[in-house]
Amino acid sequence: MDFFSIPHLLLILVIVVVLFVVQNTGVVEIRFLFWKMAMSRALVMLFVLIVGVAAGWLLHGHVKRKN
């Protein structure tokens, strides 16, 4: 049985994500222009990741169409 099979890699990924969330439960305050909110540091990082992936996907499509 190969250790680097999909189920093993998914299990490792889930463990890493759970450890990350448990270690980053502190509340941080986010201020942008006139908005102000407080949320978990892990949620802030997840939001930034989602925005980055969406921006990369949109820019990739734009560059691909341009060529």
C-alpha positions in Angstrom: 0.0 0.0 0.0 1.4 3.4 -1.1 1.7 5.9 1.8 1.1 8.8 -0.6 -2.3 7.7 -1.8 -5.2 10.1 -1.9 -6.8 9.1 1.3 -3.6 9.4 3.3 -2.8 12.8 1.8 -6.4 14.0 2.6 -6.0 12.8 6.2 -2.7 14.6 6.5 -4.3 17.8 5.1 -7.3 17.6 7.5 -5.0 17.1 10.4 -2.9 20.2 9.4 -6.0 22.3 8.9 -7.4 21.3 12.3 -4.1 22.1 14.0 -4.0 25.4 12.2 -7.5 26.4 13.3 -6.9 25.3 16.9 -3.7 27.3 17.2 -5.3 30.4 15.6 -8.5 30.9 17.5 -7.6 34.3 18.8 -9.8 37.2 17.8 -8.3 39.9 15.7 -9.7 43.3 14.8 -9.8 44.2 11.1 -10.1 47.8 10.0 -10.5 48.8 6.4 -11.5 52.4 5.5 -14.6 52.9 7.7 -15.4 49.3 8.3 -14.3 47.6 11.6 -14.9 44.0 12.5 -13.5 41.4 14.9 -13.2 37.7 13.9 -11.0 34.6 14.3 -7.5 34.8 12.8 -8.1 31.5 11.1 -11.3 32.9 9.4 -9.4 36.0 8.3 -6.7 33.8 6.7 -9.4 31.6 5.0 -11.1 34.7 3.6 -7.8 36.1 2.2 -7.0 32.7 0.7 -10.4 32.5 -1.0 -10.0 36.1 -2.4 -6.5 35.3 -3.6 -7.7 32.1 -5.4 -10.6 34.0 -7.0 -8.3 36.8 -8.1 -5.8 34.4 -9.6 -8.5 32.4 -11.4 -10.0 35.6 -12.9 -6.6 37.0 -13.9 -5.6 33.6 -15.4 -8.7 33.6 -17.5 -8.1 37.2 -18.6 -4.5 36.5 -19.6 -5.5 33.3 -21.4 -8.1 35.1 -23.5 -5.7 37.9 -24.3 -3.2 35.4 -25.9 
